[in-house]
């Protein structure tokens, strides 16, 4: 069995990678450079792919940056320091990103004679990111099928009905090397601990009674403190 995976090097897509391998899939992982402000996740994806010895392509589509430059990840806005469910997190939306990346992945799947494309959309993303919702998965699956009718491709998002904490729980059982993954939107030397994705990551590990292995003990204690303070503000 073969699958194409949109692989960012973050918690969710790395867990999905390990999940697919556990199910016997040979995974062709695609990591995209589309003009994001830093390359920390891209670097993480390379390390994880090398560790596993999987087929991995880093696809540079930077030329589209000027077309989709907007918000805090590809535009000039500051990264909001709030939970993922807060309205301010809409600044982290990259216009039409998943549709663009999945369309390219679908074309690559046809070229390689692969019938399944995966991405790690999950329930915790539902309120802010329209292209992570079950409704989007359904229509994008239909679009990929119709666009490649003679060589049909299926889109699958097996985490779409589960929370981030459940993904981390699964990953801990699968032995995912979370110390190699990267989530922070800031992209500095160490995670900022207070952006939306850092807060969500801390929460996911806390709910599994586990410490984030990416962080030192001091950083973890600080991350928990920041998380609890933010939680009390809501």
URZI-V764579 format. One record per backbone hydrogen bond with DSSP energy under -1.0 kcal/mol. NH is the residue of the N-H (numbers start at 0). CO is the residue of the C=O. Records with the same first field share a line. If there is no record, write none. Layout:
NH: CO / CO
This chain:
2: 25
3: 115
4: 27
5: 117
6: 29
13: 9
14: 10
15: 11
16: 12
17: 13
18: 14
19: 15
20: 16
21: 17
22: 18
23: 20
24: 19
25: 0
27: 2
28: 54
29: 4
30: 56
32: 58
36: 72
42: 38
43: 39
44: 40
45: 41
46: 42
47: 43
48: 44
49: 45
50: 46
51: 47
52: 48
53: 48
56: 28
58: 30
60: 32
63: 60
64: 61
66: 63
67: 63
71: 90
76: 70
85: 82
88: 85
89: 86
90: 87
91: 88
92: 89
96: 93
99: 95
100: 96
101: 97
102: 98
103: 99
104: 100
105: 101
106: 102
107: 103
108: 104
109: 105
110: 106
111: 107
112: 109
113: 108
116: 153
117: 3
118: 155
122: 161
124: 121
125: 122
128: 124
131: 128
132: 129
136: 132
137: 133
138: 134
139: 135
140: 136
141: 137
142: 138
143: 139
144: 140
145: 141
146: 142
147: 143
150: 147
153: 114
155: 116
159: 156
161: 158
166: 162
167: 163
168: 164
169: 165
170: 166
171: 167
172: 168
173: 169
175: 170
177: 175
179: 176
181: 8
198: 194
199: 195
200: 196
201: 197
202: 198
203: 199
204: 200
205: 201
206: 202
208: 205
209: 204
214: 211
219: 215
220: 216
221: 217
222: 218
223: 219
224: 220
225: 221
226: 222
227: 223
228: 224
229: 225
230: 226
231: 227
233: 229
